[in-house]
Amino acid sequence: MRVCLIGAGLSGLATARALKERGVEFVCLEKAPEVGGLWRQPNAGERGPGYLSLHLNTAKQLTGYAGYPMPASYPLYPRHSQVAAYLRSFAEWAGLPAHIELNTAVESVSQEDDGSWTVVSRHAGDDSVSRRFDHVVVASGHNTQPVMPALPRGADTFDGTILHALDYRDGGDFAGRRVVVVGLGASAVDIAADLSRHAEHTVISVRRGLHVLPKQLFGMALDEIADAPWWTAMELEEQRRLIEQALLVVRGKLSDYGLPEPDHPLFASAVTISDEILSRIRHGAVTPKPAIDFLDGGRVVFTDGTSVAADTVVYCTGYRMDFPFLPAGCPTGPQGAVELYKRVVAADRPGLYFAGLVRPLGSITRLVEAQARWIARIITGEATLPAPEVMHKEIADYLAGIADQYGQTEGSSTQVAVAPYLEELRAE
């Protein structure tokens, strides 16, 4: 068979559609019992990044696939179950189920001397199976391994429970409890807002300030702004000034809410998108605190010397990419940066591609669809790749440019600007 596609979430389904439309023979291996990735996890009750209060942060009209929009009955920001239902219906509409092997985990992917790829997988309850392919496309997502920082002093004698957001499902599970949420990223603000409706009290502990943006500005979804010609025509500094001024009008300073001001310019790091967290703070439902200093029996003590009684600490400290089935050093280089030509192609491993391994400000769907079309054209011979040294130079130049804007932070190597990146892919 020509292609092995790994993952049947949003990116995997987009890639499967592109391969099918070009008549490419492929099989898609998905370890879960259903398509949909993290969007199906909350209702399935499985451990994972999804939780019951999860909604899209991107507008439905830009998150749906081309030619198959999300239902008109959906709200602008659908909940997880609606997104999962949409992904299932898309798979059916595109004729993809016959190509997907569910409950099938990939154990290893290795390249042979002749350039082909051997993929070892295991279907639930069966023995491992080894198959040979010409190409492999990895579309298994970012959020795989939870990042847990070193726990503070006193954690070993803490009277309560310490968990990662990976194990959080529903605020109702914490009714009457006293909870400290650590972090200010997307999961942290969602979970803190959710908990505040159930817990006895909810504290959000923030070590470093991040830029918190509402889902809409100027009456437009943020991803609509990111795609607007008037926005893309601006220089980065102009974009920053415009949004910073708008944020001052809309919500004032973050320090007005008891949160630390960011120590970096807007768009120099990932932003947090939330319509709720600042409102919940203003309503007294969530109390902001600085970083945790230490745990003392049934109390959490913060670096400003204050403390709260707590029986649960939820670390919303993110995830790292992990591809244990791939050869060592792929797709990340020695410094931990993702090293892919045009954020898709493994320069030194012909026949290996990645779909969806990017972080835009806005919806990822159109970017993944463009990646998928390009991958399909490479596989069919309609598009050709430059020499490895040319690809390596593009990778180095891109990472240098990203470092200028985002610094040498973990995860910055996957940041992309929507409109310029789409133009790059269309040019390919």
Rosetta blueprint (number, residue, H / E / L):
1 M L
2 R L
3 V E
4 C E
5 L E
6 I E
7 G L
8 A L
9 G L
10 L H
11 S H
12 G H
13 L H
14 A H
15 T H
16 A H
17 R H
18 A H
19 L H
20 K H
21 E H
22 R L
23 G L
24 V L
25 E L
26 F E
27 V E
28 C E
29 L E
30 E L
31 K L
32 A L
33 P L
34 E L
35 V L
36 G L
37 G H
38 L H
39 W H
40 R L
41 Q H
42 P H
43 N H
44 A H
45 G L
46 E L
47 R L
48 G L
49 P L
50 G L
51 Y L
52 L L
53 S L
54 L L
55 H E
56 L L
57 N L
58 T L
59 A L
60 K H
61 Q H
62 L H
63 T H
64 G L
65 Y E
66 A L
67 G L
68 Y E
69 P L
70 M L
71 P L
72 A L
73 S L
74 Y L
75 P L
76 L L
77 Y L
78 P L
79 R E
80 H H
81 S H
82 Q H
83 V H
84 A H
85 A H
86 Y H
87 L H
88 R H
89 S H
90 F H
91 A H
92 E H
93 W H
94 A L
95 G L
96 L L
97 P H
98 A H
99 H H
100 I E
101 E E
102 L L
103 N L
104 T E
105 A E
106 V E
107 E E
108 S E
109 V E
110 S E
111 Q E
112 E L
113 D L
114 D L
115 G L
116 S L
117 W E
118 T E
119 V E
120 V E
121 S E
122 R E
123 H E
124 A L
125 G L
126 D L
127 D L
128 S E
129 V E
130 S E
131 R E
132 R E
133 F E
134 D L
135 H E
136 V E
137 V E
138 V E
139 A L
140 S L
141 G L
142 H L
143 N L
144 T L
145 Q E
146 P E
147 V L
148 M L
149 P L
150 A L
151 L L
152 P L
153 R E
154 G L
155 A H
156 D H
157 T H
158 F L
159 D L
160 G L
161 T E
162 I E
163 L E
164 H E
165 A H
166 L H
167 D H
168 Y L
169 R L
170 D L
171 G H
172 G H
173 D H
174 F H
175 A L
176 G L
177 R L
178 R E
179 V E
180 V E
181 V E
182 V E
183 G L
184 L L
185 G L
186 A H
187 S H
188 A H
189 V H
190 D H
191 I H
192 A H
193 A H
194 D H
195 L H
196 S L
197 R L
198 H L
199 A L
200 E L
201 H E
202 T E
203 V E
204 I E
205 S E
206 V L
207 R L
208 R L
209 G E
210 L L
211 H L
212 V E
213 L E
214 P L
215 K L
216 Q E
217 L E
218 F L
219 G L
220 M E
221 A E
222 L H
223 D H
224 E H
225 I H
226 A H
227 D H
228 A L
229 P H
230 W H
231 W H
232 T H
233 A L
234 M L
235 E L
236 L H
237 E H
238 E H
239 Q H
240 R H
241 R H
242 L H
243 I H
244 E H
245 Q H
246 A H
247 L H
248 L H
249 V H
250 V H
251 R H
252 G L
253 K L
254 L H
255 S H
256 D H
257 Y H
258 G L
259 L L
260 P L
261 E L
262 P E
263 D L
264 H L
265 P L
266 L L
267 F L
268 A L
269 S L
270 A L
271 V L
272 T E
273 I E
274 S L
275 D L
276 E L
277 I H
278 L H
279 S H
280 R H
281 I H
282 R H
283 H L
284 G L
285 A L
286 V E
287 T E
288 P E
289 K E
290 P L
291 A L
292 I E
293 D E
294 F E
295 L E
296 D E
297 G L
298 G L
299 R E
300 V E
301 V E
302 F E
303 T L
304 D L
305 G L
306 T L
307 S E
308 V E
309 A E
310 A L
311 D L
312 T E
313 V E
314 V E
315 Y E
316 C L
317 T L
318 G L
319 Y E
320 R E
321 M L
322 D L
323 F L
324 P L
325 F L
326 L L
327 P L
328 A L
329 G L
330 C L
331 P L
332 T E
333 G L
334 P L
335 Q L
336 G L
337 A L
338 V E
339 E L
340 L L
341 Y E
342 K L
343 R L
344 V L
345 V E
346 A L
347 A L
348 D L
349 R L
350 P L
351 G L
352 L E
353 Y E
354 F E
355 A L
356 G L
357 L L
358 V L
359 R E
360 P E
361 L L
362 G L
363 S L
364 I L
365 T H
366 R H
367 L H
368 V H
369 E H
370 A H
371 Q H
372 A H
373 R H
374 W H
375 I H
376 A H
377 R H
378 I H
379 I H
380 T H
381 G L
382 E L
383 A L
384 T L
385 L L
386 P L
387 A L
388 P H
389 E H
390 V H
391 M H
392 H H
393 K H
394 E H
395 I H
396 A H
397 D H
398 Y H
399 L H
400 A H
401 G H
402 I H
403 A H
404 D H
405 Q H
406 Y H
407 G L
408 Q L
409 T L
410 E L
411 G L
412 S H
413 S H
414 T H
415 Q E
416 V E
417 A L
418 V H
419 A H
420 P H
421 Y H
422 L H
423 E H
424 E H
425 L H
426 R H
427 A H
428 E L
